[in-house]
Amino acid sequence: MQSKPVLTLEDVKKIAAAAEAEALKHNWAVTIAIVDDGGHLLWLQRLDGVAPISSHIAPAKAKTAALGRRESRIYEELINGGRVSFLSAPEIEGMLEGGVPIIVEGHCVGAVGVSGVKSTEDAQIAKAGIAAVV
């Protein structure tokens, strides 16, 4: 039997606080979603002024990153490169940049998804959050 690390509520709060700080530092209105390794929502935070749709996009990006164990941008790049069959892949809907897996000791323990600004900026916020715990 193998053992692996798991996210605690304390970890999730640290990630959320660091991601929020990065967003506020740049005056970016975003939604921040944090999921476990199965893509189940642990945290959703919608900052003032962000479009309501971001509360659906951020968790989808996070779930995609967690289940795929890779950044959600990889799927976007595959599709943009002509591999449109990925649009039919089951369980992954957030195939846009901004979902980043949380890797601890070689294990994916969850992911952060951000939506509301440019995709590269969404990813920047997600990575700043993750840096608070890894």
N, C-alpha and C positions, 0 to 999 in steps of 0.2 A: 504494500500500500504506500502510495506517495503522499507527501504533505505539501501544501502550498500556502502561501500567504493569502489573506483575504482583506478586503477593505473594511475598516471599522467606521462607525459614525464619526469618530474623531478625525479620521483620515479624510472623510468626505467633507467635513466642515473646513478643514485646512485647505483642501483643493478648491472649494467654492470661494473661500475668502481670498486666496491668492489670485484666482481667475477674476474675481470681481475687482480686486485692486488693479490688475493689469488693464481691465476694461475702463475703469474710472480714470486711470492715469492718462488715458488717451481720449477721454470723453466719448467712449463708444457705448451706445445703447445695445445690449445684447441679451439673449437668453442663454443660460448656462445649465447644461444637463449632465448629471453624473449617473452612470449605470454600473452594475456589477458585471462579472464575467459572462453572465447569461443574457445581458442586455436589459435587465430589469431596472427600472428607474429607482434611484436612491435619493436624488436631489434635483429639483427644478427651481431655478431662480430667474425671474424675468425683471430686468432693470427698467426703470422708467423710460418711456419714450420709444421702446422697441416695438416693431410691428407685431401684432398678435400671432401671425403665422410662424414666427420664430419659435414659439412655444411648442410647435409640432416638429419643426425642422431640427432643432437642437437635439432632442431625444432620439430622433431617427438617425442622425449622424453618430451619436454616441453608441447606439445599439449596433450599427453597422461596423464601427471600429472594434467593439468588443467581440462580436461574433466572428468577425474576419481576422481578428488579432493583428490588424494593420490599419494604418490611417485610411479614413474614408476616401481621401483624395485618390488613392490607388484605383478605386473603381471608376471614379470620374475620368481619370486618365485612360483607363482601358476603353471606356465607352467612347470618349473623344477620339481615341486612336482607331476607332472602327469596330470594336468588339461590342456591338450593340446588343448581342445576346445576353449580356449581363443585366440588361433591363428586366429580364424575366427571372433573375435569381431569387429564390425564396428567402423571405425574412429580412432582406436588406432593402431599405427604402431611402436611406440618407446617403446616397452615393455622390456627395458633394464634399469638397474640402472643408474641414472644421471638426471632424471627429478624430480623436487621437486615443489609442489604447494606452492603458496604464500597465507597464511591464515592471514586475518586481521579481528579482531572482530568476529571471527567465520565464516567468509565468504571467499571463494576462489576467489581471485581477479586476478589470473593469475598463471604463473609458470615459472621456469627457467629450461632449459635443457642444459646440457654440454656434449660434446663428444671430445675425443682425447687422454685420458689417461685411467688408470684403472677405472672401473665403480665406485668404492668407492671414488676415487679421483675426478671423475666428480661430484658426489653428494656433496663432500666436498666443491668444488668450488661454486656450485649452492647455498648451504646453507650459505656460506660466503656472497654471493651477497644479498640474502634475508635478512640476519641479518642487512644490512645497512638501511632497511626501517621498519622492524618490531621488 
